[in-house]
Amino acid sequence: MLTWLSQYRDIGLLILRAGIGTMMVIFGWQKLKEGDATWLKLGKAMENFGITFYPIVWGFLCALTEALGGLLVVIGLWFRPVCIVMVLLFVVATVMLYNTTGGNFKEWTRPAELGLLFFSLIFIGAGKYSIDRS
C-alpha cells in the first residue's frame, strides 16, 4: 500500500532536511542572540560528563552547532559529519534534562527524539537534492 511513494524518497528527504534544519537554525539563532547567561546555562550541561571548565564556551558552541549545523542540514553540505555532531549535541541535552528533571519522561524526550532522528540520517544520507548528493 502506497509503495508508489518510494519514487519520491529524495523529495521526502529534502522536506525533512528543510523542516528539521530550519527549526535547528531558529533554535540555535535564538540561543546565540541571548548571550552569556544562556550560554552559561547551556554549557553547564557538560558537568554531567565531568567537564566543568569554560561553560560559556561550551554553551556558545552548543548554540552555534544548532544554528550552523541546521543550515548545513538544510543545504545538505557535510551532511553525515554534521549529523554525527548533532547526535552528540542531543545526547548531552538528553542527559542534562534527564538528570535535572529527575527522569521526567516529558522533559527529556524531545532531545532524545532529535538525537535518534539525526542518528538515523547518518545512515540514510541527504538524498540527491543536496550539495553532497549522498
C-alpha positions in Angstrom: 0.0 0.0 0.0 1.3 3.4 -1.0 4.6 1.8 -2.3 4.4 4.2 -5.3 5.6 6.9 -3.0 9.0 5.3 -2.9 9.8 7.1 -6.1 9.7 10.4 -4.1 12.2 9.3 -1.4 14.6 12.1 -2.2 11.8 14.7 -2.1 10.8 13.4 1.3 14.4 13.7 2.5 14.5 17.3 1.2 11.3 18.2 3.0 12.7 16.5 6.2 16.0 18.3 5.9 14.5 21.6 5.2 12.0 21.4 8.1 14.3 20.0 10.8 17.2 22.1 9.7 15.2 25.3 9.7 14.0 24.6 13.2 17.6 24.0 14.3 18.7 27.3 12.8 15.8 29.1 14.6 16.5 27.5 18.0 20.3 28.0 17.6 20.0 31.6 16.5 17.8 32.4 19.5 20.4 30.9 21.8 23.2 32.8 20.1 21.3 36.1 20.5 20.5 35.5 24.2 24.2 35.8 25.0 26.3 34.9 28.0 23.6 34.0 30.5 22.1 31.4 28.2 25.5 30.1 27.1 26.5 29.6 30.7 23.3 27.7 31.4 23.8 25.5 28.2 27.4 25.0 28.9 26.8 23.7 32.4 25.2 20.6 30.8 28.8 19.4 30.3 29.1 18.9 34.0 27.1 15.7 33.6 30.2 14.4 31.8 32.7 15.7 34.3 33.7 18.7 32.1 33.5 21.8 34.3 35.8 24.3 32.6 34.7 27.1 30.3 30.9 26.6 30.5 30.2 29.8 28.5 32.4 28.5 25.6 30.6 25.1 25.6 27.2 26.9 25.7 28.2 29.1 22.8 29.4 26.0 20.8 26.1 24.4 21.5 24.1 27.3 20.1 26.5 27.7 17.1 26.2 23.9 16.4 22.4 24.1 16.3 22.4 27.2 14.1 25.2 26.4 11.7 24.5 22.6 11.8 20.9 23.3 11.0 21.9 25.4 8.0 24.2 22.7 6.7 21.5 20.1 7.1 19.1 22.2 5.0 21.6 22.5 2.2 23.0 19.0 2.6 26.6 20.0 2.9 28.9 17.7 5.0 25.7 16.0 5.9 26.8 12.9 7.7 29.6 14.6 9.8 27.1 17.3 10.8 24.5 14.6 11.8 27.2 13.0 14.0 27.8 16.3 15.8 24.1 16.8 16.2 23.7 13.4 17.7 26.4 14.3 20.3 24.7 17.6 21.0 21.4 15.9 21.6 22.9 13.2 23.8 24.3 15.9 26.0 20.9 17.7 26.1 19.1 14.4 26.8 21.4 13.5 29.7 21.2 17.0 31.1 17.4 17.1 31.0 17.1 13.6 32.4 19.3 14.5 35.3 17.8 17.9 36.1 14.2 16.8 35.9 14.5 13.6 37.9 13.9 11.5 34.7 10.6 13.2 33.8 9.8 11.5 30.5 8.1 14.6 29.1 11.2 16.7 29.6 13.9 14.6 28.1 12.1 13.0 25.1 12.4 15.9 22.7 16.2 16.0 22.5 16.2 12.2 22.6 13.9 12.1 19.6 16.0 14.6 17.7 19.1 12.6 18.5 17.5 9.4 17.1 16.4 11.3 14.0 20.0 12.6 13.3 21.4 9.2 14.1 19.1 7.6 11.5 20.0 10.3 9.0 23.7 9.3 9.3 22.8 6.0 7.6 20.2 7.4 5.2 22.2 10.3 3.8 21.0 13.7 2.5 19.5 12.4 -0.8 20.1 13.6 -4.3 18.7 17.1 -3.7 21.6 18.2 -1.6 25.1 19.6 -2.1 26.6 16.3 -1.0 24.2 14.2 -3.2 24.6 11.4 -0.7 
